[in-house]
Amino acid sequence: MMTSEMLIIAGENLETHIEIEQEDEELKKKISPLRVWITGASCPTCYNLIPLLVNGEVFGMEEEISIHLLNNSFEEGSLSATVMEGQDLAAPLLREISVCTVLEEAFFEAEVVIILNDDIDNESESLENRIRARLPLCQLFGSLIEKNARRTVKVIVAAKTFLNLTTSLLITYTPSINPRNIIAVAMVMENEAKATLARKLKTTAADIKDVIIWGNITGSHYVDLRKAKVFRYNSAIWGPPSYSRYLLSLIFDSEWISKEFVNSFNVLSSTRRFQRGISTAHSVATILKFWYHDSPPGEIFSLGLMSEGEFGTPEGLVYSMPVRCMNGVWFPCTDLPDTELTEDVKKAIIHDLEQEKLIAFGEVLIYQPYIPAELLPRENRVRIQIDENKDEDQKEQTEFLNTSSVEVSEAQSSQEPLEGTENESLDN
């Protein structure tokens, strides 16, 4: 073949190649990727979260996504390294990763917004000033979400402090968004409780289910073990994978629950709990996966939702409660028996949530604790109930340990769970 003919053929091949590439680009433009926005993107959680979002397990193996990062100052420099590493993943589902530097463009066409750690919290400031500092940032983010995001946007709050309050303020400033599409992550604390219990039982945290976190996630809350179950537990009683036993029937040392288990929640403050990037990233990705593909049948998880009066809570408060997800909708598990909180516990939690909102809006200047301040400092209040087979007077006693008000709810040992059907055989 003559050289001139080869050049002609090569030219034709090049033109065809360019046309195919242009067609592919046009096709990609028509298939809009799912837009994910992450605020507070300078924190370790974002660094650990990006690989989880693009691996196909969260949104689906066919769903391309674009990730847009921003920090509170809308500066590009601190996020440039994260963008480069995201590009270096060469993930097939990652169409684009970029930094937002123009305020007016924040949350444009957002379908998912993830609110991570922020840098406005100054621990040297008073509690009231730290609460009030939430308002302008939430007002800014809320107004931009309202203006630029899609009406069906899903907003997940996993900031390190004032989770319920931040979620509530965002709802206030996004009136056209479904309030139940703006949620607060309680799974970080829930998983920490499971891991602590698993170490005691010498099992794995993944085999412990149905631990419930009630109330103010980073404030006054209640860790409920009454429904907690253990699967695949190595003991004298053994069954198929669906067989479980109530966790509290396997822990005979009630003193360990009331002291060591409780103290484990006091060692790390709620602030540090949400600074740990791996666990928070995993929790955010898991919640998103449930939101898009439903939560596992039969399991319950804790989530901060805008209350509609469930469990005797006032409407309009963001309250952590047990939930399930079906078809993209979160449903509070109001059908759970024996989960009612005592009036004292409920009032303390509600008071805490209401005080935060009142201070944020300037209606109250000083935080007024429900329990005397010398017994219950505001930072890292953990409320866990211990309900043993004792006299009624003993059941209602509340023990205050270190910096936390602790009250743990324990199911009666006579409640022996037998998960699965009666036909399933047990090996003794």
C-alpha positions in Angstrom: 0.0 0.0 0.0 1.3 3.4 -1.0 2.2 5.8 1.8 -0.3 8.4 0.5 -3.1 5.8 0.8 -2.1 4.9 4.3 -2.2 8.6 5.3 -5.7 8.9 3.8 -6.9 5.9 5.7 -5.2 7.2 8.9 -6.9 10.5 8.5 -10.3 8.9 8.0 -9.8 6.7 11.1 -8.9 9.8 13.1 -12.0 11.6 12.0 -14.1 8.6 12.9 -12.4 8.3 16.3 -13.1 12.0 17.0 -16.7 11.6 16.0 -17.2 8.6 18.3 -15.6 10.5 21.2 -17.9 13.5 20.5 -20.9 11.3 20.5 -19.9 9.7 23.8 -19.4 13.2 25.3 -22.9 14.3 24.1 -24.4 11.1 25.5 -22.7 11.8 28.9 -24.1 15.3 28.9 -27.6 14.0 28.4 -27.2 11.5 31.3 -26.9 13.9 34.2 -24.8 12.5 37.1 -26.2 12.5 40.6 -24.9 15.7 42.3 -23.5 15.3 45.8 -22.4 18.3 47.8 -20.2 18.1 50.9 -19.8 21.0 53.3 -17.0 21.1 55.9 -15.0 19.2 53.3 -11.6 19.9 54.9 -12.3 17.4 57.7 -11.1 13.8 57.8 -14.6 12.5 57.4 -14.8 13.8 53.8 -11.4 12.3 53.0 -12.7 8.9 54.1 -16.2 9.3 52.6 -15.4 10.0 49.0 -14.1 6.4 48.2 -17.3 5.0 49.8 -19.6 7.2 47.7 -18.0 6.2 44.3 -17.7 2.5 44.8 -21.2 1.8 43.6 -22.6 0.4 46.8 -24.3 3.6 48.0 -26.1 4.8 44.9 -25.9 1.8 42.7 -23.5 0.3 40.2 -24.9 2.2 37.2 -25.2 5.6 38.9 -22.6 8.2 37.9 -22.0 10.9 40.5 -20.4 14.3 40.6 -19.0 15.5 43.9 -18.8 19.2 44.8 -16.8 20.2 47.9 -17.0 23.4 49.9 -15.8 24.7 53.2 -17.3 27.5 55.3 -14.9 30.1 53.8 -15.5 29.0 50.2 -11.7 28.8 49.6 -10.2 26.4 47.1 -6.7 26.0 48.5 -7.4 23.8 51.4 -9.4 21.4 49.3 -7.2 21.1 46.2 -5.3 18.1 47.5 -8.6 16.3 48.2 -9.8 17.0 44.7 -6.5 15.6 43.2 -6.7 12.4 45.3 -10.3 12.0 44.3 -9.3 12.2 40.7 -6.5 9.7 41.3 -9.1 7.1 42.3 -9.9 6.7 38.6 -13.3 5.5 39.8 -15.6 4.6 36.9 -18.7 6.1 38.5 -17.0 9.5 39.5 -17.8 11.9 36.6 -16.4 14.9 38.3 -15.0 16.2 41.6 -14.6 20.0 42.1 -14.5 22.8 44.7 -17.2 25.4 45.0 -15.6 28.9 45.4 -18.6 31.0 44.4 -21.1 31.5 47.2 -24.1 31.9 44.9 -23.4 28.6 43.1 -23.4 26.5 46.3 -25.7 23.4 46.2 -26.6 24.0 42.5 -28.9 21.1 41.4 -27.9 19.2 44.6 -29.6 15.8 45.0 -27.6 14.9 48.1 -26.1 17.4 50.6 -23.8 16.1 53.4 -23.1 18.6 56.2 -19.9 17.6 57.9 -17.6 19.0 60.6 -17.4 22.8 60.7 -14.7 25.1 61.9 -16.9 27.7 63.6 -17.0 26.0 66.9 -14.7 27.6 69.5 -14.6 25.5 72.6 -13.3 28.5 74.6 -16.6 30.3 74.0 -19.6 29.9 76.3 -22.2 27.3 75.5 -24.7 30.0 74.6 -22.3 31.7 72.1 -21.5 28.4 70.5 -25.2 27.7 70.1 -25.9 31.1 68.6 -23.0 30.6 66.2 -25.1 27.9 64.5 -27.7 30.3 63.3 -25.9 32.4 60.6 -24.3 29.4 59.0 -27.5 27.4 58.9 -29.3 30.4 57.6 -26.8 30.8 54.8 -26.7 27.1 53.9 -30.5 26.7 54.3 -31.2 29.7 52.0 -28.7 28.4 49.4 -30.2 24.9 49.5 -33.7 26.4 49.2 -32.6 28.5 46.2 -30.3 26.1 44.3 -31.0 22.5 45.3 -33.6 20.2 43.8 -36.9 20.0 45.7 -36.3 16.3 46.4 -32.8 16.9 47.9 -31.6 14.6 50.7 -29.7 16.4 53.4 -27.6 14.5 56.0 -26.2 16.3 59.0 -23.1 14.7 60.6 -21.4 17.7 62.1 -19.5 17.3 65.4 -21.7 19.5 67.7 -25.3 20.4 68.0 -26.5 17.9 65.5 -30.2 18.2 66.3 -30.1 21.9 66.4 -28.3 22.2 63.1 -30.8 19.9 61.5 -33.7 21.9 62.9 -32.3 25.3 61.8 -31.7 23.9 58.2 -35.3 22.8 58.1 -36.5 26.3 59.2 -34.7 27.9 56.3 -35.7 25.4 53.6 -39.5 25.7 53.7 -40.1 24.0 50.3 -38.1 20.9 51.2 -39.8 17.9 52.9 -38.7 18.2 56.6 -38.1 14.5 56.8 -35.6 14.8 53.9 -33.2 16.6 56.4 -31.9 14.2 58.9 -29.3 13.9 61.7 -26.9 10.9 61.9 -27.1 8.9 65.2 -25.4 5.8 63.8 -21.9 6.9 65.0 -23.0 6.7 68.6 -25.1 3.6 67.9 -22.2 1.8 66.5 -19.9 2.8 69.3 -22.4 1.3 71.8 -22.5 -2.0 69.7 -18.7 -2.2 69.6 -18.5 -1.7 73.4 -21.0 -4.4 74.0 -19.4 -6.7 71.5 -16.1 -6.4 73.4 -17.8 -7.4 76.6 -19.5 -10.4 75.0 -16.5 -11.4 72.9 -18.4 -11.2 69.7 -18.5 -8.8 66.7 -20.3 -5.5 66.7 -22.1 -6.4 63.4 -23.9 -9.2 65.2 -25.5 -6.8 67.6 -28.7 -5.2 66.3 -31.5 -2.8 67.4 -29.6 -0.5 69.8 -31.7 2.7 70.0 -30.4 6.3 70.6 -33.2 8.6 71.8 -33.2 12.4 71.9 -30.5 14.9 71.4 -27.7 13.1 69.7 -24.9 15.4 70.8 -26.7 16.6 73.9 -29.1 14.9 76.4 -29.9 11.5 75.0 -30.8 8.0 76.1 -29.1 4.7 75.1 -31.8 2.0 75.0 -30.8 -1.6 75.1 -34.2 -3.1 75.7 -34.6 -4.3 72.1 -31.0 -5.0 71.4 -30.4 -8.5 70.1 -27.2 -10.7 69.5 -27.0 -12.9 66.5 -24.6 -15.9 66.0 -23.5 -15.8 69.6 -21.2 -18.6 70.6 -22.9 -20.1 73.7 -24.6 -23.3 74.9 -27.6 -22.4 72.8 -27.0 -22.2 69.1 -29.3 -21.7 66.1 -29.5 -20.7 62.4 -28.3 -17.3 61.3 -31.8 -15.8 61.9 -31.7 -16.9 65.6 -31.0 -14.2 68.1 -31.2 -13.6 71.9 -31.8 -10.4 73.8 -28.5 -8.8 74.6 -29.4 -8.1 78.2 -30.2 -11.7 78.9 -26.5 -12.5 78.0 -24.9 -9.9 80.3 -25.4 -10.9 83.9 -23.2 -8.2 85.3 -25.6 -5.2 85.7 -22.8 -3.3 87.5 -20.7 -3.4 84.3 -23.6 -1.9 82.3 -24.2 0.9 84.9 -20.5 1.7 85.3 -18.0 0.5 82.7 -20.4 0.7 79.7 -21.6 4.1 80.8 -18.1 5.4 81.4 -17.1 4.4 77.8 -19.4 7.1 76.6 -17.8 9.6 78.9 -14.2 9.0 77.9 -14.7 10.5 74.5 -16.9 13.6 74.4 -19.6 13.9 71.7 -17.3 16.4 70.0 -14.5 14.0 69.5 -16.9 11.2 68.6 -17.8 13.0 65.4 -14.2 14.0 64.6 -13.2 10.5 63.9 -13.3 10.3 60.1 -13.7 6.6 59.5 -16.7 5.8 61.7 -18.6 9.0 60.7 -17.9 8.4 57.0 -19.1 4.8 57.3 -22.2 5.9 59.1 -23.1 8.6 56.5 -22.5 6.1 53.6 -24.6 3.5 55.3 -27.5 5.9 55.9 -27.4 7.0 52.3 -27.4 3.3 51.1 -30.5 2.6 53.2 -32.1 5.8 51.8 -31.6 4.7 48.2 -32.0 0.9 48.6 -34.1 0.4 51.9 -32.9 -0.6 55.3 -32.5 -4.3 56.0 -35.9 -6.0 56.8 -36.6 -6.4 60.5 -33.8 -4.2 61.7 -34.2 -0.8 63.4 -31.7 2.1 63.4 -31.6 5.5 65.1 -32.0 8.7 63.2 -32.7 12.4 64.1 -36.0 13.2 62.4 -38.4 16.1 62.6 -41.0 14.8 65.0 -44.7 14.6 64.1 -45.7 13.7 67.6 -44.4 10.1 67.6 -43.4 8.6 71.0 -45.1 11.5 72.8 -42.6 14.1 71.5 -43.7 17.6 70.6 -44.2 18.3 66.9 -41.4 20.3 65.3 -38.5 19.0 67.3 -35.7 17.1 65.7 -35.6 14.0 67.8 -33.5 10.8 67.5 -35.8 7.8 67.4 -35.9 4.2 66.0 -36.6 4.2 62.2 -36.8 2.0 59.1 -36.5 3.1 55.5 -38.7 1.9 52.7 -38.9 3.3 49.1 -36.8 6.3 50.1 -39.0 7.3 53.1 -38.0 7.1 56.8 -40.7 5.6 59.0 -40.5 5.9 62.8 -41.0 2.5 64.4 -44.0 3.4 66.4 -45.1 -0.3 66.6 -42.3 -1.3 68.9 -43.7 -2.5 72.3 -42.2 -1.5 75.6 -40.2 1.4 74.3 -41.9 4.2 76.2 -39.5 6.5 78.0 -40.2 7.6 81.6 -41.6 11.1 81.9 -38.5 12.4 83.7 -36.2 11.2 80.9 -38.5 12.5 78.2 -38.9 15.9 79.8 -35.2 16.3 80.3 -34.5 15.6 76.6 -37.3 17.8 75.3 -36.2 20.6 77.6 -32.6 20.3 76.3 -33.8 20.5 72.7 -36.1 23.4 73.3 -33.4 25.4 75.2 -31.0 25.1 72.3 -33.5 26.4 69.8 -34.6 29.3 72.1 -30.9 30.3 72.6 -30.2 30.1 68.9 -33.0 32.4 68.0 -32.2 34.8 70.8 -35.4 34.2 72.8 -33.4 33.0 75.8 -30.0 34.3 76.8 -28.8 31.7 79.3 -29.2 27.9 79.1 -31.4 26.7 81.9 -30.7 23.0 82.7 -33.5 20.7 83.5 -31.3 19.1 86.2 -29.1 21.2 88.5 -25.9 22.2 86.8 -23.7 20.8 89.5 -25.1 17.3 88.8 -25.3 17.5 85.0 -22.8 19.7 83.1 -24.1 20.5 79.6 -21.1 19.0 77.7 -21.6 15.3 76.8 -24.7 14.5 78.7 -25.5 10.9 78.2 -28.8 9.5 79.6 -29.1 5.7 79.9 -31.7 3.9 81.9 -31.1 0.9 84.1 -34.2 -1.1 84.7 -33.5 -4.2 86.7 -35.7 -6.7 88.4 -35.8 -4.7 91.6 -38.3 -2.7 93.7 -40.1 0.1 91.9 -38.2 2.6 94.0 -34.9 1.2 92.8 -36.0 1.2 89.2 -36.6 4.9 89.2 -33.3 5.9 90.7 -30.9 7.9 88.5 -27.2 7.7 89.0 -25.0 10.6 88.0 -21.5 9.7 87.0 -18.6 12.0 86.3 -19.8 14.5 83.7 -22.8 12.6 82.5 -26.4 11.9 83.7 -26.6 8.2 83.0 -29.7 6.1 83.0 -29.6 2.7 81.0 -32.8 0.7 80.2 -32.4 -3.0 80.8 -35.0 -5.5 79.7 -36.2 -8.0 82.2 -34.2 -11.2 82.1 -37.4 -13.2 81.8 -37.8 -11.9 78.2 -35.9 -14.6 76.5 -36.0 -14.0 72.7 -36.3 -16.7 70.2 -35.9 -15.2 66.8 -36.8 -17.3 63.8 -39.6 -19.9 63.5 -40.6 -22.6 65.9 -39.5 -25.2 63.3 -35.9 -24.1 63.4 -33.8 -26.6 65.3 -31.5 -25.5 68.0 -28.2 -27.2 68.9 -27.4 -27.3 72.6 
